[in-house]
């Protein structure tokens, strides 16, 4: 967003980072980018963002190529209702130019080598989906491009916002004509004193990582929403696997989570059965009731905008969101997807539930 504003001559643009670029949720996300969503809004944002990411190195003049691997995402269905939902999602996606397709259990087993299809009713795949080998390099490339464009990045936390005449006072020391609050799960703490109630909660997610394995044991990224399981093999050979339903204290629960992942791997992907998963990494989602971000102007507070509550898919749609939020700040129409994501929807009950969450 800061890059878009600066490139368009919006005047002085300042980014305030509490601990540094990519030090929060953006610094621990695994770099996945997919277009398989169940709502029109996310499909449109993802489609635009994939186009941007395809030109990222040239567009941002990146020093390091993050290398996008279009390995494909395969979503598994273990019941007829789940398969029907995948079918409805694919129909929506195809209508918006996303080349996803439904697979039979046999086709799924052919697409994912070693997959046990006995429990499947079907699957869905989009071959354009994939992940960045070096997701942190993506975040850093945005920051470097923004700095080159004239954006000032300051390392400082923000404790309070208050109206000061025609401007916004940040911690009583910095005045800004317009402010975008994009503080993840800390956003409600900044907006609450202004009388703005945003239902964004913090939700922990846990990923297990293995050591590099020379053989390619898993090429597409595989997700079983019903069994709350996801796995992929990174470019360096490490296996990444997650119990998507894991909750609790890692100090006491990690072995139980690891055991459940191993059980699921044995049932679904036995070629991975003997790959050790020694490392546990914790990340934090900023989650809303409908698993959609709150993006837009804050009613009753001129010059104040929010972009938070991305529920685990902020990285995937970041290019489109940045472009759209910049347009809002400049007083322009941001485009169709943003009409449904305004923060006021939580008070009015106009939620947009996303069914294809991970």
C-alpha positions in Angstrom: 0.0 0.0 0.0 2.8 2.4 0.9 4.6 1.6 -2.3 1.5 2.3 -4.4 0.8 5.6 -2.6 4.4 6.8 -3.1 4.5 5.8 -6.7 1.4 7.7 -7.3 2.7 10.9 -5.8 0.7 10.9 -2.6 3.2 13.1 -0.7 5.1 11.9 2.3 4.4 8.3 3.2 5.6 6.9 6.5 5.4 3.3 7.6 5.7 2.6 11.4 7.0 -0.9 12.2 7.1 -2.0 15.8 10.0 -4.5 15.4 10.9 -4.5 11.7 9.8 -5.5 8.2 8.3 -9.0 8.2 9.0 -9.5 11.9 5.4 -10.4 12.7 3.0 -12.7 10.9 4.5 -11.9 7.5 7.8 -13.2 8.7 6.6 -16.7 9.7 4.1 -17.5 6.9 5.2 -20.3 4.6 4.8 -18.4 1.3 1.7 -20.1 -0.1 -0.2 -18.5 -2.9 -3.5 -19.9 -4.1 -6.5 -18.9 -6.1 -8.9 -21.7 -4.9 -11.4 -19.8 -2.8 -15.1 -20.2 -2.1 -16.1 -16.5 -2.3 -16.0 -14.2 -5.3 -14.2 -11.5 -3.3 -11.2 -13.7 -2.5 -11.1 -15.2 -6.0 -10.8 -11.7 -7.5 -8.2 -10.5 -5.0 -6.2 -13.7 -5.5 -6.4 -13.6 -9.3 -5.1 -10.0 -9.3 -2.3 -10.8 -6.8 -1.1 -13.9 -8.8 -0.7 -11.6 -11.8 1.4 -9.2 -9.8 3.5 -12.0 -8.2 4.2 -13.3 -11.7 6.1 -10.1 -12.4 7.4 -9.5 -8.9 11.2 -9.6 -9.6 10.9 -7.1 -12.5 8.1 -5.0 -10.9 10.0 -4.6 -7.5 13.5 -4.8 -8.9 14.1 -7.5 -6.3 17.8 -8.2 -5.4 16.9 -11.9 -4.6 14.5 -14.0 -6.7 12.1 -15.5 -4.2 11.3 -18.2 -6.9 7.7 -19.1 -7.1 7.0 -22.8 -7.5 3.7 -23.5 -9.3 3.5 -27.0 -7.8 -0.3 -26.9 -7.5 -2.7 -27.1 -4.5 -4.7 -30.2 -4.1 -7.7 -30.0 -1.7 -9.1 -33.4 -0.6 -12.7 -34.3 0.1 -13.6 -37.2 2.4 -17.4 -36.8 2.2 -20.1 -36.0 -0.3 -20.9 -32.5 1.2 -17.2 -31.6 1.1 -17.0 -32.7 -2.5 -20.1 -30.7 -3.3 -18.5 -27.6 -1.8 -15.3 -28.1 -3.8 -17.4 -28.5 -6.9 -19.2 -25.2 -6.2 -15.9 -23.5 -5.5 -14.5 -24.7 -8.8 -17.5 -23.5 -10.7 -17.1 -20.0 -9.1 -13.3 -20.0 -9.8 -13.7 -21.1 -13.4 -16.2 -18.3 -14.0 -13.5 -15.8 -12.9 -10.7 -17.3 -15.1 -9.1 -19.5 -12.5 -8.2 -22.9 -14.1 -9.1 -25.2 -11.2 -10.8 -28.6 -11.7 -12.5 -31.3 -9.8 -10.7 -34.7 -9.5 -12.1 -38.2 -8.9 -10.3 -40.2 -6.2 -8.4 -42.1 -8.9 -7.3 -38.9 -10.6 -6.3 -37.5 -7.2 -4.1 -40.5 -6.6 -2.5 -40.0 -10.0 -1.9 -36.4 -9.3 -0.4 -36.9 -5.9 2.1 -39.8 -6.0 1.6 -42.1 -3.0 -1.7 -40.7 -2.0 -4.1 -43.3 -0.5 -7.5 -42.6 -2.1 -9.6 -45.1 -0.2 -11.2 -42.5 2.0 -11.7 -39.9 -0.7 -14.9 -38.8 -2.5 -12.8 -36.5 -4.7 -10.5 -33.5 -4.8 -9.8 -30.2 -6.5 -6.6 -28.8 -7.9 -5.3 -25.6 -9.5 -2.0 -26.1 -11.1 -1.2 -22.4 -11.0 -1.2 -22.4 -7.2 2.0 -22.8 -5.3 4.5 -21.1 -3.0 7.5 -18.9 -2.8 10.8 -20.7 -1.8 11.8 -17.5 0.0 8.7 -15.7 1.2 10.8 -13.4 3.4 12.5 -12.2 0.3 9.1 -11.1 -1.1 8.4 -9.0 2.0 11.8 -7.5 1.9 11.5 -6.7 -1.9 8.3 -4.7 -1.2 10.1 -2.8 1.6 13.1 -2.0 -0.5 11.0 -0.9 -3.5 9.0 1.4 -1.1 12.1 3.0 0.3 13.5 3.6 -3.2 10.2 5.3 -4.1 10.5 7.6 -1.2 8.6 5.9 1.6 10.1 6.4 5.1 10.1 3.3 7.3 10.5 4.0 11.0 11.0 1.3 13.7 8.7 2.3 16.4 5.6 1.0 18.1 2.3 2.8 18.1 0.4 3.1 21.3 -2.4 5.5 20.6 -4.3 7.4 17.9 -6.3 10.6 18.5 -7.9 13.3 16.4 -6.0 16.6 16.4 -7.9 19.1 14.4 -7.8 18.1 10.8 -5.1 15.5 11.3 -4.4 12.3 13.3 -2.0 12.4 16.2 0.1 9.2 16.6 1.3 8.9 20.2 1.1 12.6 20.5 4.3 13.1 18.5 3.5 12.5 14.8 0.7 14.1 12.8 -0.8 12.6 9.7 -3.6 13.6 7.4 -4.6 10.0 6.8 -3.8 6.8 8.7 -4.1 3.2 7.7 -4.1 0.8 10.7 -2.7 -2.6 9.6 -1.6 -4.0 12.9 -3.0 -7.5 12.7 -4.4 -8.8 15.9 -3.3 -5.7 17.7 -5.6 -3.5 15.6 -8.6 -3.6 18.0 -6.4 -2.3 20.8 -5.6 0.8 18.7 -9.1 1.4 17.5 -11.0 0.5 20.6 -10.3 3.8 22.4 -11.9 5.6 19.4 -15.1 3.6 20.0 -14.4 1.2 17.1 -15.1 -2.4 18.0 -13.5 -4.8 15.5 -13.9 -8.5 16.3 -10.4 -9.6 15.4 -8.9 -12.3 17.6 -5.5 -13.9 17.8 -5.3 -17.6 16.8 -2.1 -19.6 17.0 -1.1 -22.0 14.2 1.7 -24.5 14.4 3.9 -26.0 11.6 6.3 -28.9 11.9 9.4 -28.8 9.7 11.7 -31.6 8.8 15.3 -31.7 7.7 16.2 -31.6 3.9 15.4 -34.8 2.1 17.1 -35.3 -1.3 14.1 -37.2 -2.9 11.0 -35.4 -4.1 8.4 -37.2 -2.0 5.5 -34.7 -2.4 5.2 -32.3 -5.3 1.8 -30.6 -4.9 0.7 -29.0 -1.7 -2.0 -31.2 -0.2 -4.7 -30.0 2.1 -7.4 -32.0 3.8 -9.8 -29.4 5.4 -12.0 -32.1 7.0 -9.1 -33.8 8.7 -7.4 -30.5 9.5 -4.2 -31.4 7.8 -1.8 -29.8 5.3 1.6 -30.8 3.9 4.1 -29.8 1.3 7.8 -30.4 0.5 9.8 -27.2 0.2 12.4 -26.6 -2.6 15.2 -27.5 -0.2 13.7 -30.9 0.5 12.3 -30.1 3.9 8.8 -31.4 4.7 6.3 -29.0 6.2 3.2 -30.5 7.9 0.5 -29.0 10.1 -2.3 -30.1 12.3 -4.6 -27.3 11.4 -6.7 -27.9 14.5 -3.8 -27.8 17.0 -4.4 -25.6 20.0 -2.9 -25.3 23.5 0.5 -25.0 25.0 3.3 -26.2 22.7 5.3 -27.2 25.8 2.8 -29.9 26.7 1.0 -30.5 23.5 3.6 -30.7 20.8 4.1 -34.5 21.0 0.4 -35.1 20.7 0.2 -32.8 17.6 3.2 -34.6 16.1 1.7 -38.0 16.7 -1.6 -36.9 15.0 0.3 -35.6 12.0 2.2 -38.9 11.8 -1.1 -40.8 11.9 -2.6 -38.7 9.1 0.5 -39.1 7.0 0.3 -42.8 7.5 -3.3 -42.9 6.4 -3.0 -40.5 3.5 0.6 -40.1 2.4 2.6 -43.2 3.5 5.7 -42.2 1.4 6.3 -39.5 4.0 5.8 -41.8 7.0 9.5 -42.0 8.1 10.4 -38.4 7.5 11.2 -36.9 10.9 9.6 -33.6 11.9 11.9 -32.2 14.6 11.2 -28.5 14.5 8.0 -26.8 15.6 7.3 -23.2 14.4 4.4 -21.1 15.8 2.6 -18.4 13.9 -0.3 -16.2 14.7 -3.4 -15.5 12.6 -5.6 -12.3 13.0 -9.0 -13.9 12.6 -12.4 -12.4 12.0 -15.8 -14.1 12.4 -16.2 -14.7 8.6 -12.5 -15.3 8.0 -12.3 -12.3 5.8 -10.2 -9.1 6.3 -11.6 -5.8 7.4 -10.5 -3.3 4.7 -11.8 0.2 4.2 -12.5 3.5 5.8 -13.6 3.6 9.5 -17.0 5.1 9.7 -17.2 8.4 11.7 -13.5 8.9 11.6 -12.4 10.9 8.6 -9.0 9.9 7.2 -8.8 6.7 9.2 -8.6 3.3 7.4 -8.1 -0.3 8.4 -6.6 -3.3 6.8 -6.5 -6.2 9.2 -8.0 -9.5 10.1 -6.7 -11.4 7.1 -7.2 -14.8 8.8 -4.1 -16.4 7.4 -4.3 -15.3 3.7 -2.9 -11.8 3.8 0.3 -12.7 2.0 -1.7 -14.4 -0.8 -3.7 -11.3 -1.6 -1.3 -8.6 -0.5 -0.6 -7.0 -4.0 -4.3 -6.5 -4.7 -5.0 -5.3 -1.2 -2.1 -2.8 -1.3 -3.4 -1.4 -4.6 -7.0 -1.1 -3.3 -6.2 0.5 0.0 -4.0 3.1 -1.8 -6.9 3.9 -4.0 -9.2 4.4 -1.0 -6.7 6.8 0.6 -6.5 8.8 -2.6 -10.3 9.0 -2.7 -10.7 6.7 -5.6 -12.9 3.6 -6.2 -10.8 0.6 -5.3 -12.8 -2.0 -7.3 -15.5 -4.6 -6.7 -13.9 -6.9 -4.1 -13.5 -4.2 -1.5 -17.2 -3.3 -1.4 -17.9 -6.5 0.7 -15.0 -6.1 3.1 -15.7 -2.9 4.9 -15.2 -3.0 8.7 -18.8 -1.9 9.3 -20.1 -5.3 8.1 -19.6 -6.9 11.5 -22.0 -4.4 13.1 -24.6 -4.8 10.3 -24.3 -8.6 10.1 -23.4 -8.5 6.4 -20.7 -11.1 6.8 -19.0 -12.9 3.8 -18.1 -16.4 5.1 -15.2 -17.9 3.3 -15.7 -21.7 3.1 -12.2 -22.7 1.8 -10.1 -21.8 4.7 -6.9 -23.6 5.9 
